[in-house]
Amino acid sequence: MDAIDYYNKYAAKVFEETVEEEVTEEIRDAFLAQLEEGDAILDLGCGSGRDSLDFYERGYDVTPLDGAEEMCRLAEVHTDLEVLCERYEDMDFDDAFDGIWARAAFIHVPKNEIGAILDKVRDALTKKGVFYTCVCEGEFEGFSGELYFSDYEKKELKELLTEHGFQVIETWRTRDDEIRRGYEGSGWIHILARRQ
């Protein structure tokens, strides 16, 4: 099943599972430490809008974006922010955001498609803009249950970002042993990078 179809079909369930999910403050703080208050942030793959709302309440100019129409609708109700309903590959921003937050946004993107999306992310950032993402750690790529997953090793992810015009600031790992939407990974790789 296409990830957009999945998140439209199970939007209410995913919203309930994620809207109150704890995000380690150190992760948000590491990202925000690279920005100035009031900077423009794109929350890529915003899902429930949980992170968008947090950034907005801290004084940032936030643009939530998600590809699943039903998730966008629920995120708008939750955040009271306008949510852009758009697939990553259709984004067309130029020098628009000081920061892009893409927490687990690319876990369902096939590896042969991620390069073109990272180019769009780079183009959307201002010069020296900051990008954060995390991916499942490992070597698996393929379907697990109804969804497609692409895992990465740390070196592979760093090389990928460097190839697409980013300077890596920091990488780190966290463990997450719970099953997420039909897939049990070995943990997460987090990466902070800056547009070169």
N, C-alpha and C positions, 0 to 999 in steps of 0.2 A: 504494500500500500504506500502511496506517495505520502510523505510526511505532512504536507499541507492537508490532504484528505483526512489523515489520522487525527490531526489536531483540531480540525473542524468537527469531526465525528465525536471526539471525546473531550471537547473543549470544557464542558462543565466539570468533568472529573479531574482533568489536568489543572484547571483553575483552583479547585478545592485542595488539591495535593501540593500546590506550589505557592499559593498566595501568602501563606503564613510561614513558609519554609525559612528556616534560619540561614542567612548568608553571613559567613564570618566577617565581622566588621573590619578585620585586618585586610581582607581582600578589597572591600570598597575603599578603605582608607588609603591603601597603596595606590589605587587608581586615582583617587581624588587628590592625593598629595602632588600629583603631576599637573594639576589644573588650578585655575584661579576661581574664586567664588563668582558665580554668574556666568561661567563659560557654557558654551553650547555642547550638549552631550546627545549623541544618538544612542538609544537603547535598542540594539539590533537583536531581533528575536525576543521581543519584550515579554511574550507570554502573558501572564496575569497582570503585568504592569507593576509588580512588587518593587523592582529596583527603580523604575521610572519615578514612582511616587516618592521613594526615599530621596532620590537626587533632587527632585522638585522641592521637597520640603526643606532641603538643605540650601536652597537658593540658586540652583542651577537651571539653565534654560534647556529643558529636556524635550526631545522628540522621540516618542516611542514608535517602533516599527515592528510589524509582524506580518507573516504571509498568510496566516489563517484568519479568515474573516470572522469566525465565531470567537476566536481568542481576542481579536481586536475589539469586538463588541464588549466582551466582558472586561477587558482592560480599561476601556473608556469609562465604563460604569464605575469601576474600582478607583480609578485615578482622577476622574473628571478632566482628563487631558485628551486632546485629539490624538488618535493613534493612526499612523499611516498603515494602510493595508497594502503591502507590496512584497513581492518575492525579492530575495537578495540579488538575483541575477538581473532584475529590472531596475535596481537603484540607479539614479543618475544625479548624484550630488557632486559639486565641485567646490573644494575649499570651504566647506560649510560648517564643520564641527571641530571643536577643540579636543574632544574626546569621543571615542566610540567604545561602548561597553557591549560585549557580545558573550555573555556568560552562557556557556553550553550551546551557543547558537549554531555551531557548525557540526555537531555530532552526527547529524543525518545527511550531511552533504558528501556525495561520492568524491573521492580524492581527485578524480579526473576533472572535477568541476570547481574545486576550491581555489585554484590559482586565479581564475577570472573574477571570482567573488572578492578575493583579497585585493585585486587591482582596484575594484570599485570601492572597497573600504579605504584604501590608501588615497584615492582621488577625493573621497568625501571629507578627509581630514584636512585641516589647515596645516600650513608648513610647521613642522615639529609637533603636530597633533599626536595625541596618545591613544593607543589601542590596547584594550584588554580582552582576552578570551581564555576559555579553558575547554579542554577536550578530554575525552576518555583516554587513559593511558593503555597502550598495548599495540598489538600487531593485527588485530581483527579488522576485516572490512567485509561487509555483507549484511544479509538480513538476519535479525534475531527477533523472532516473533513477527509482528506486523511491520516493524520499522527497520530501515537500513541504518547501519552504524559504520563510522570510520574512526578507528582508533589511531593514535600517533605515539611514537616514541619522542622523547624530549629533543634529541638531536635532529630528528626529521622535521619537527615543528619549527625549530629555530632556523634551520636551513630554508624551509619553505617561506618563512616571513622575510628572511634576508633577500631571497630571490625576488620577492615582490615589493621591495622598496622600503623595508622597515629595519630599524636598528633595535635589536633586542635590549631591553633595559634589565629585565629580571625574569627568571623562570623558577617555579617551585612546584612541588607535588603535594597533594593531599590525598588521604585515603577516603574511600566512600564505599562501604561494603553493602549498602542497601541496594535492592533491585530497583532500577529506574525504568519504568515503562517497558518492562519485558526484557531488560538487558542488565546483566551483572558484570560490570567492569572491574578492573583491579584498582582503580583510583583515577585521579584527575591530574592533568598537567595544566598549570596556570602560566600565562605569559603576559608580560607588559612590554609593549614596544612603542617606538616613536617613528613617525613618518620621516624618512630621510629627505 
